[in-house]
Amino acid sequence: MSIKNVTILGSGLMGNGLALVFAKDEEARVIVRSRNMKNDPLGGIRANLDMLIERDAMTEEEAGGILSRISFTTDLEGALKEADLVVECVLEDMELKQNLFRDIEPLCKASCILATNTSVMSITEIASKVKDKSRFVGTHFWNPPYLIPLVEVVKGEETSDETMDLVYDYLKKIGKKPVKCMKDVPGFIANRLQHAIWREALSIVEKGIADASTVDEALRYGPGLRWPILGILENADMIGLDLSLNIQRYIVKYLEDSHEPSKLLRELVEKGDLGFKTGKGYQTWTPEQTAASNKRLREYLIDVTKDLK
């Protein structure tokens, strides 16, 4: 089986980003199913393409080809009829996702792969109302998906090896950097790593060891510089596992091991200090600073990934 027709369920930021990702495949036909058609449904995708063109990461001709391969529709049955791959990116609500896949399975070809873009939820649980669970898989794209190479391909309890391999190989073909998560655990791989770092970072702030901006600087200008090139386990091999073991024997007992959300985080949310959206979180942000941060991130991601093979 080959994947050529891709249907995306959801037309928010992730849905639009995923449409751009799949439409880079010159053989693809991408349909985005939206409940409400906007005046210019391609507007968000076009804006993302414009930034790629501005940073010399894409030509006008390539962008035109991508746009030509994307269509929007409110017709669910029509969007699913010829799909080889369906990717869901609706709200992180378990019952919503379960019922969605229950309802669309009869509308899809028997060979169609059903994929959820959940970032933390159980793939097995989401697939509980699907009859053929062998073709159900997790595909966790990171936001913005057209710039972040990583996709976690997550195996549910009944996902077939054939489905895993087919999705993994297809994602490699269209230029992503897929990884296989072979056990359906909460948070999969990268989110577990990210939240372990967040837990320690917040503990450092709560205990007065350093403030939030200092924690960010310590990561940004220290280990964060190495991570794109040197994986953390590769780094351990580099320094020697005997040294790594001696360090762990000393340090791990001092690390945060709370099983509850951070007290500081809970207090900020209770006060309504939600970060960029309110202008205050761990730090204070002006509208100009939030816009600059978002722009800086996208420009950086474009520059560091445009030549990534």
N, C-alpha and C positions, 0 to 999 in steps of 0.2 A: 504494500500500500504506500502511496505517496501523498503528501499533504499539499494541496493547491488552493482549496477553498477554505477560508478561515472566517468564522463568524464570531464577533465580539458582542457580548451581552452587557451593555452599559456604555454610556457615552460621556462620562465625566472625564476628569483629568487622566485617570488610568486608561479608560477606554480609548480616548483619543491618542494617547501615547502608544498603546498597543497597536492601534491601527497603523501608525507610522512604522512601527517595528516590523510588522508582518508584510506591509506593502513594499518594503525594501527588496523583497523577493520578486524578481521580475516575472516569475511564473504565477504569482499569487493573485487571487481575487479576494478582497477583504470586504466584508459587509459588517457594518456597525448597526446593531439594533438599538434604537432609541425610542423611549416612550413618547417623547415630545420633540418633534423636529424643530430646530431653530431656523431663523432666516438664513443663516449661513453655517450649516453644521460643520463645514470644513474649515471654518475660521480659526479655531484653536490649533488645528494641525498645520495650517498654513503659517501661523505665527511661529510655531516651533521650527518649521522648515526655513523660514526667513532667517532665524538666528543661526542655523547651521550654515546657510549660504554666506552670511556675514562673516563667519569665522573660518571660511574656506574649508569647511568640512563636507560640503556638498555643492554640486553645480546646479544651476537653474534647470538644466535638462533632467537631472536625476530627481529633483524635487517635483517637476512636472509629471514624471513617470509615476512617482509614488502617489500623487494626488489622483492620477487617472485610474489607479487600481483600488481606490477606496470609494465605497458608496454607503449612504445612510438610508435606513428604512424603519418604518414603524410596523412592518409586516413580519411578525415573528415566524410564522410558518414558512413564508417565502425565504426568510433569512437562513433558516435551518435546513431546508430541503436538500441542498447539494453540499452541505458543509462536511469537510473532512476532519476539521478541528473546531470545537466550540470552546471559547475561553470566557468564563464568567468573571466580571469585576463589579459586582453590585455591593451593597452595604455589608459590613461584617456582622451579619445577623444569621445565626445558625439555621433557624426555621425558614427564613427567607431563601437561603441558599438550597436547603434540602428540597423545599417545595418547587423551586425553580427547575432543578435538575429532574425531579420526578415528572414535571409537566412537559419538559422539552424532549425527554428521551424518546417518546413515541413519534416525535416529529422529525427525528434524525435518522440517517442511514444506520444500518446495523454496524457498519465499520467505523462510524464517526467516533472520534476521541472526545471525551468530555473532560474539560479541565477547569479547575477553580484557581483563582489568583489570590486566595486568602493568604494572609501573611503569618497567621499563627494558629488558625483553627484546625482541628483534626480532619484530615482528608477522608478517613474512614467514616467518621460521623456525618460529614456533609454528604457522602455517597450512600447513606443508609437507605434512602428511598428509591435508589436506582436499581433496576433489575440486573443489568449486566455490569457488575462492578469491576470486571477485568479491564474495561476500557476507560475507567475513571482515574484521573491523576491530578496531582497538585502541580501548578506551574506558578511559583511565586516570583513575579517580576518586581524589581525595586524601582521606586519612583525617583526621577522620571525614567520610565522604562526605555525610552528611545536613546537615553544617554548612559544609563547604568548597564554594563554588560551582563552582570550576574542574573541568572534565573535558576532558582532551586526547583528541580524536578523531584516531586515528593511521592513516594510509593505508599499507597494505602494498603490495608491488610489484604485486599483481594486484587490490587492492581497487577496486571500481568507484566512479566519481564519484557514481552514484545511491545507493550504500550510504552513502558519506560524507555526502551531503546529507540523506538520510533520518534518519540517526542524529543529526547535528548539529541539525536542525530539531526532532526529538523532544525532545532534551535541553533546548533552549531553551523548548519548550512546557511542560516540567515544572519550569521555574524554575532550571535550572543555567546556568552561564556557559561553554559549550563553546568550544574553540578548535581549529582544524584544524592538525595537524602533517602536512605534505604529503610528507615524506620519512621513511622508516623508519630513523631514526638512534638509536643507544643513548641512553637517557635522555630522548628526545623533546625537549620544550622546557623545561618548568619544572625538571625534575630536573637538566638540564645547567646551568641558571643557578644552582640551589641548590648543586650540588657545586663549581662554580667559586668561589662565595663561601666554602664550607666549606674548600676547599683553601687559600685566602688566609688565612682565620681561623686555621687550624691552623699555618700557616707563621709568622704573627705571634706565636703562643704559643711555638712551638718556638725561635724566634730571640730570645726574651726581650724583645720589643717591648712586650708587654702580657700579662697573665694572662687566663684564660678568661672570668672574670666581667666583666672590663673590655671584652673584645671584644664580649661580649653587650650590655653597656650602650651601647657606642658605636653598635651597630646599632639597638638598641631605641629609643634616644632621639635618634638622628640620622636617617639615610636611611630607616630602617624606618618612621618616622612618615609619611614622604611617599609611600611605595610604594603604599598602598591607593588613593591619590587621583591620584598623579602617576607614570606609568610612567617607567622609566629612560630610554627613548629619547625620550619626550615631554619629560623633564627636559633632555636634551641639546639638543633643539630650542628649548626655552625659554631656555637660557643662551646659545645660539648655537653652531653647528657649528664656526665658526672658533676660538672659545675651547676647545671640546671637543677639536679637533684639536691645539691647542697643548699642552693638558694631557696628551693621550695620547702625544704625541711625547716628553714628559718622563718620564711615570710608567711606561709599560708595560714598559720594560726592567728595572724593579725588582720587578715582580710575580712571584709564585711560578708556575713553569711545569713543575713536576715531573709526570711521567707515571706515578708509582707512588703507592700509598697512603701517607699520612702516617706517618713514623717514630713520632711520638708516639702516634698511633692504634694502630698495630701493637703497641707496647710495652704500652699499657694493656690491650688485649685479651688479650695473652699473660699478663699478671698476673691476669686475671680481673676487672678493673675495667671493668664493662660499662655504667655509668650508673645510671639509676633502678633497674633490676632487681637490682643488687648494692649500691646505696647509695654507689657511688663511680665516677666517670668523669673527665671534665675537671674536675669539681667534686665535692664531697661532699654527699650527700643523705640526710636522715632520711626515714623513711616518711611523716611528717607533711608534709614539704616536697614530696615527690613527689605525694602526694594533692592538696595545695593547688595545685601547678603544673598538674596535669591538670584540676582543677575550674576554675581561673582561665582556662585556655585555652578550655574549652567555654563557659563563661559569656560570655567576651569574643566568641567567634565567634557565639554566638546573638544577642548584643546588636547586633553590627555588621552582621549579615546579615539580620536579621528584616525589615527594610524595604528590602532590596536588590531593585531591579527590573531 
